[in-house]
Amino acid sequence: MTYNDLYENEISVFCKDNDFMFLRNKKILLSGATGLIGSYFVDSLLCNKDFDVQIYALVRNKSTAQTRFLKHINDKRLTFVETDLSKEIDFNKNVDYVLHLASNTDPKNYALFPVETMITNFYGCKNLLDVAVRCKAKKFFLASSCEIYGTSEEEMFEENCGKVNPMDVRSSYNESKRASETLCVAYNKEFNISTVIGRFCRIFGPTAKPTDTKALSQFIKKAINEEDIVLKSEGNQKYSYLYVSDAVAGMLCLLEKGQDAEAYNISEDKNIMSLKEIANYIAKQKNVNVVFSLPSKSEMNAYSRAINSILKIDKIKKLSWQPKVTFKDGLNKTIEYFNSQEK
C-alpha cells in the first residue's frame, strides 16, 4: 500500500462526507490496523490533523506497521503495540472503544492454516474482550463475516442462524467467527460490557494487500498485469460485495448507534453480479480475456461452499446507514488505484 494523490484525495472526501465527532477526544484500541478495513479506518481518523483522537494499534510486527503508516510515523495520535493476539494482551490503559478487526481473511490460508485461523479469530476475540472489560471500554466491536451463514439457502437476514458443516476444515473460519459472536453476547451478559457485531460481506478496495488470494482481488491483479483472468468454476456463484469506504462507514454507524449484543449485516444490496459477470466486467475494462481452468485440490479446499451469499441490510438501514458506492464504481476506483501503483 502506497500513499498517493488518488488515495489521499479519496480519504479526504470520505472524511468530509462522514461524521467522526462522536470519536473526538476518544481513545481507541484496535487489532487488524494494517488490514483492508483497519488501515482505511486509521487513515481516515488521522486525515484531519486537528482531530483529537488516540489510536492504539495492536500489531504483530511494529516495523511492518510503521512502513504501512509511513505518512503518520510522527503522529503522536497513533501508537503501535506489538503483541500476539492468541495470548493474554498486556494493555492496561483506559480506552473508550475496542475493535477486533484482525482475522485471517485469505481463503488460501484457511486451507493451509486452519488451526491458526481459528485461534486468531476466537482467542483474539476473547483476549480483546478481556481488555475491554479491564480497561472499562464503552463499546466492543467485532468484525464478523457473511461466512457465518455458511451454505444457508434462506435469505440472509440477521435472524438466519446459518448452515455450516463443522467437519469441513474450510469451516475453521466460519465456526470461529460464529463462536466469537456468541462470546460477545456472553461477555455482554456476564460482564455487562457493551458489544456489537458487524457481519461484513466481501470487502474490496485500494487497501487490499497484494498477497490477497480472494477471487475478486485475483481478477483485478490479473487484469492490471494485462493477463487473462482465470475463472476456476462456472462462475455462477453470487456474493454480496462492498467497497471499503462503505465498510468503514458501516462500522462507524454501529460504534455510535449499534444496539448491545446485536449483529448487523454490512453490505451493498443492489447490483448483485455473478462471479462470471464480475470477471467479464473487469476483463473488459483492461481488454483481457476470461479463461477457465480446473482448480487444484488445495484450491478447492479454500473455496467458499456458499453459492448465493446475498446479505439483507434492512436492520442497519434503520440506523440511517446505507452504502454510497455502487459495486461497479468501487471496482473502477480500485482498478484506477492499482493502475496508479504500477506507474
N, C-alpha and C positions, 0 to 999 in steps of 0.2 A: 504494500500500500504506500503510494507516494502522494504527498500533498501537491496539488497544482491548482491553477485558477478555476478549472472546471469544478473540482470537488469543493474547494473553499467557497465558491460562489453559491453552490447548492446548499452547503451548510448554513451560510449567511441567510439565504432566503428561508430555509427551514426555521431558523431561529426567529425570524421576523413574523412568520406565519403561525407560530405556536407559543403558548403561554407557559413560561417556566417559573412564573412568580411564586408559586407555592413551594419551590425549592430554594428560594433566596434565603441566604443565611443558614442553610441546612447542611448537615454532614451526611455523606452517602458512602456506604461500603458496598462494593460490588465485585463479584467474580466474573470472569469472561470479558474483561475490559478490552482485550485485543481481538475479540471475536467480531463477527459481522454486525450484530446489533450493538454490542457493548462499545465498540470503537466509535460508531456513529453517534451514540449517546454521549460519550465523553467529549468528542469533538464539538458537539452541539452545546453542551453545558459550558465549555470553555471558550466558545466563539466570541462572546461579549466579555472583554477584559474587565469591565466594571461590574460583572455579575458575581456577587459574593456567594461562593459555594465551596465546600471542601469535599474532595473525592479521594477515597482510599481504595486503590485498585489492587485486589489480590491477584497476583500473577505467579506463574511457575518459574519464569525466568525474567529477572529485572532488566537485564541487558536487552533482551528481545523487546520488552515492553517500551523501554526508552527509545529504541530505534523506531518502533511504530508511532510513538507520540513525540517524535523529534521536535515538532513545532512547539510543543508545550514543555520542553525539557526544563526550562527555567521558571515555569509557572508553579508557584507555591500552593496553588489550589489543588494540585494533583500530586498524590503521594503513592508510591508503589510499595506494596507489602509482599515480599516473596514468601510463598507458602505452598504446602501440599494439601489440597482440599480433602484428600482422603484421611487426613489425620486431624487431631484437635487443632483448632486455629488459635494461635497466640495473639489475640487482639482484644484490648480492653478499654478502648476509648468509647465514650458515649457517641452514638450516631442516631440519626433520625430515620434513615431508610437503609435496608439491607436488600440487595438484589442478587439472586443466584442466576447468572446468565451463562456460566461455564458449562459446557457439555461437549462431548464428542459427537458432533453432528455429521461427520464424514461417513457415508454408508460403507465405504471400503473397510474402514476401521471397525465397524460393527462386527463384521465377519472375522477380522484378524484379531481384534482385542475386545471380545465381548465382556470379559471379566472387568477390565479397566473401564469400559463404558458404563457398566452397572455401578461400579464403585464411585466414579466421579459424579454420576447423577445422584445416587441415593446418599452416600456418605457425605458428599459435598453439600447436599441439601441439609442433612442432619446437622453437620458441623456449623453451617452458617445460621441455621435456626437457633442453635445454642448461643452463637454470638449475638444474635438479635435479642434473645431473652436477657443475656448477661449485660448487654450494652443498652438496654431499655429503648430499643428502636420503636418508632411509631408504626412502622409497617414493614412487612417482609414480602418481597415479590419473587415468585418462582416463574422462570421461563420454561413452560411446559410445551407440549407439541401436539399437533394433529395426529401423531403416531399413536397416541393413547387410545384412539378409536379402532386401531388395528384394521381388520378386514370387514368391519361392520358395513352392511349394505343399507342400513337405516339412515335417515337424514341426520347429519352430524350436528345436532343441537347439543348444548352442554349436558342435557339430561340423558343423552345416549351413553350407556356405560361401556360401549365398545365391545370388540371381539378380538382377543389376542390369544395365540397359541403359546403357552408358557414353555412348551417343549421344543420350540424353534429357536435356535441360537440367535437368529436375527431379532428375536423379541427382547434381547438384553437391553436395547434402547427403550422399546415400548414399555416393558414391565417396570423398569427402574423409574421412568417418568410417572407411571401410574402410582407406584409406591410413594414417590416423592410428593405427589399431590395429596395422598392420604396422610402423609407425615405432616404436611402443612395444616390440614384440618385438625389433626390430633394435637399439634402444638398450640393451635388456637384455643382448643377446648381445655387442655390441661394446664397451659402456662399463660393463657389469656393474652397471647401475642397476636396482633392483627396481621393476618396473612391474606394474600390474594394471588391468584394463579392466572397467567396468560397462556392460552393454548395457541401457539403460533402455527400458521400454515407454513409452507415452504417459502423462506425469505431469500431475497436476492438483492444485489446492488453492488456498488463500487467497492464496498468494504469486504467483499468475499475474498478469502485467501486464495492465492494461486494454486495451492495444493488441493482445493476443494474438488471432490470427485462426484458431487451430485450431478444428475443428468443436465440440468439447466446450465450449470457452470461449465460443464464439458462442452456443451453445444456452443456456448459463447466463445470459449477458449479456442476451439477448433476453427470457428468462423473468423476470429480475429487473426489467426495464423494462416488464413486462406487455405485451410484444409477442409476436406469433406467432413460433414457432420456424420458421426457413426451412431445409428439407432440400433440398439440390440434387443428389440422386441417389435411387435407390430405397431406399437406406439398408440394404442387405443386408450391407455390409462388417462384419466383426468384428475388433476390435482388443483387445489387452491394455491395461488401464489400471491405474494405481497412484496412490494418494493420496500426497502429498508427504512426509508424515512417514515412511511406509514406505520411500520412495525414499532419504531421508537415512539411515534405519536400515540399509538395504542397503549404502549406501556406507560407512558406519562399519564394518560387518562385513567388507567387502573391504579396507579400510585396515588393519584389525587382523589378519585371518586369510587374506585372498586370496593365492593362490599366484603366484609370479613368472611374468610373461609369459603369464598366463591371462586368458581372458574369461569373464564370468559374466552370465547374464540376470538382470535385477532386475525383477520383475513380480508381478502377482497372477494366480493360475492358476485361479480359480474365478469364478463369477457373470459369465461372459462374455455380453455382450449385443450385439446388432447395433446399428448406428448409429441405425436407425429406432426400435428399442426404447428406446434411451437418450433420444432426442428426445421420445418419448411419455412416458417416466417423468418427465423434467424438466418437461415441459409440464403434466402432471397436478399436480405439486407447486405450481405457480403459477397453475393454472387458465387456461392459454392453449392455443392450438391449434398443431398442426404443419401447415405448408403446404409445398407443393412448388413449386420454381422451377427453371428451366433455368439452369445455370451459364454464365458468360461464358467466352470463350476463355482469358483470363488466369487465371480461377479454375480452369479445367480443368488448366492448366499447373502449378498449385500443388498439386493433389491427389495424395495418395499413390497409387501404382499397385498397392499391395497390397490384397487383398480379404479376406484371412484371416490376419492377423498376430497369432498367439497364441504367446507365448513360454512355453517349458517351463523350470521353475526347479528341477529336481532337483539340479543342480550346486551352487547356492548354499545349498540346503536342507541339504546335507551339512556346511555350516559353521555349522549351528544357527541359520539365519535363515529366517524366513517372514513374510509380510505379516500385519498385525494388523487393518487397517481394510478392511472389505468395500467393494466398489465403490459400492453404494447408500449406505452410511453416509458414505463420503467425499463423495459428491455432496451429501448432505444437509448435511454440515458446511460445504462450500464455498458452497452456496446461502445458508445461515444467515449466514455471514461477510459475503458480498457484500450481503445484505439489510441487515445492520447498518451497512454503509458508506453506504447510501442514506438512512439516518435522520439 
